[in-house]
């Protein structure tokens, strides 16, 4: 389910990262790329699973 939510973020981020518009300046293109990489990073953090089951006898977080 998380992957289905993250796929549109990845697509939007990759489109923003790949586009270059000749009418805006270098700073505008840089802003679009930073925004695209930021959206991809948000999608990656959303997909990453941070839940771990801890065992009281094993302190490193593995099952």
N, C-alpha and C positions, 0 to 999 in steps of 0.2 A: 504494500500500500504506500509506503514511503517513497518507493521508486516511481510510482505513477504520479506523485505530486512533484517530485524533483525533476522529472524529464522536461516539463515545460520551462522550468528555470534554467536548465542546462541549454536548451535550444535558444531561448531568448538571450542568454549570456553569450553563447557562441556567435549568434548573429550580430550582437552589438560589438563583440571583439573583432569580428572580421570586416565590418563595414568601415569604409573611409569615404568621407564626403569632401569633395573638392571645394565646395563653397564656404566651408567653415575653416577656421584657422587650425594651426597645429595644436593649440591648447584645446580646442573643441574635440578634435580627434583623440587626443590623449584622455580627455574626460570620458568620452564614450568607451574607450578601451578599459579604463579603470572601473567604470560602472559594469561593464561586461564581465570582467574578472571577478568583481565583487559578487555579482549574481551567481556565477559559477561556484564561488567559495561558499555562499549561503546554501546552495543546493547540496554541496558536498558535506557540509556540516549537518544538514537535515537528514541525509541518508545514513550518515555514520551512527552506529548504534553505541550508545554510551552505557547501557545497562549491563551490569555484570553480576553474576550470582557469586556471592562470597561464601566460602566455606570457613567456619571458625577455626579449623585446624590448618588451613592453608591461607596465608596472609597476602599472597600476591594476586588474588582476585580470580583465579581460574577455578573451574569446577572440580 
